[in-house]
Amino acid sequence: MSEVEVFLDDTPGEVRGVVVRDGRFEHLLIQREDDVPEHRLGARCIGRIVDVHPGLKGGFVDLGTIVHGFLPFRGQDRLAVGQKIEVEVSAEPREGKGPTLRLIGVGEGEPRLLAPGPTVTGMLRRLAPGVEPATGLAAIQASRDAEEEASWPGEFFEDTGLDLMVQRTRALIAVDLDLSPAPGVSFGANARTRANRQGLHAAARMIRLKRWGGLVAIDLIGAGQDGDSAMAAAKEAFGGDPDVVFGPVNRFGVLQLALPWRRTPLEEILNSPEGRRRPGQRAQDIVRSLGFALLSDTTIPRITVRAPPEDAGLAAPLVARLGPRAHLVSDPAVAPGAYVIEDR
């Protein structure tokens, strides 16, 4: 039976939840106070259809927010512009697009939020029933470590010689499994089977941590794959979600599957389209680090963080919520995106 740990990092402005299974990070949940509640996974809203696209087999729905949601039509749906409907968010926004919706039924009244999606605490309860989350220093450190690991493009496993790479393009997620020379590593059929199974589980975990979905192409190790064995391992690794669609292993040893999109990808939450840290996230980094310092030594009467003016302006109201021991200084001498913590 797997060992599960759960962490709840409640930092002013942002709540994070972390699930660790058998010592490895499995999920990183993030909710911010400035999130659009109508766009969170599981939120229920009254919406109004504002456009129907037969070519897209769906329509755009006004949820009372700036960005419209998209409702894929099912075969029996007969919906028209202006119709009021009740919907649920089935996938959060990504790549500049609004949320994807699921039709609940007929709605009444103006577009509005009926019920928010589950909180981070609620999601942790569903992912790890009965496990009490750790908080404080341990939770802050776990959320930092999970974020760092989610940024890794791959991993090397010394016990099997598995060299794993996971990369996302606009079209698909490419997973490459390979065997690299390592002390005591065999390249026989049994070793390849073991490494493939390990690679499938590791790739599934990394994709969950990165919060990715879409088409996945996995280049398995070795030619002449045992398709049934590979498929069984893939279903064991990815099969916790009933909406995953598995394809066969082709003659080139590539296994394909499709994962549902549900959450905004982690890199989009943290970074701008250019790959730089978002200003709001830089402010959260300052607050989280200052909170960690305050908890690390409760005997210091005041701890100061120096940050560049732009970041300090965004972080100031959040730092104030950390209490009287927290102090923020706007310092133009600090490089953009950086900050300095002083224990005095």
Salt bridges, closest charged atoms under 4 A:
ASP9 OD2 - ARG288 NE 2.63
GLU14 OE1 - ARG16 NE 2.90
GLU14 OE2 - ARG32 NE 2.82
GLU14 OE1 - ARG288 NH1 2.86
GLU26 OE2 - ARG208 NH2 2.60
GLU33 OE2 - ARG321 NH2 2.68
ASP35 OD2 - ARG40 NH2 3.58
ASP51 OD2 - HIS53 NE2 3.05
ASP62 OD2 - ARG48 NH2 3.48
ASP77 OD1 - ARG74 NH2 3.38
GLU86 OE2 - ARG44 NH1 3.51
GLU88 OE2 - ARG44 NE 3.30
GLU88 OE1 - ARG102 NH2 2.95
GLU92 OE1 - ARG211 NH2 3.98
GLU92 OE2 - ARG263 NH1 3.66
GLU95 OE1 - ARG94 NH1 3.44
GLU95 OE2 - ARG168 NH2 2.60
GLU110 OE2 - LYS84 NZ 3.84
GLU147 OE1 - ARG16 NH1 2.96
GLU147 OE2 - ARG277 NH2 2.73
GLU149 OE2 - ARG24 NH2 3.27
GLU149 OE2 - ARG205 NH1 2.69
GLU155 OE2 - ARG24 NH2 2.81
GLU155 OE1 - ARG205 NH2 3.51
ASP159 OD2 - ARG194 NH2 3.63
GLU236 OE2 - ARG197 NH2 2.30
GLU236 OE2 - HIS201 NE2 2.79
ASP241 OD2 - ARG262 NH1 2.27
ASP243 OD2 - ARG262 NH2 2.52
GLU267 OE2 - ARG168 NH1 2.78
ASP285 OD2 - ARG277 NE 2.86
GLU310 OE1 - ARG282 NH2 3.63
ASP311 OD1 - ARG282 NE 2.99
ASP331 OD2 - ARG306 NH1 3.73
GLU342 OE2 - ARG306 NE 3.10
GLU342 OE1 - ARG344 NH2 3.76
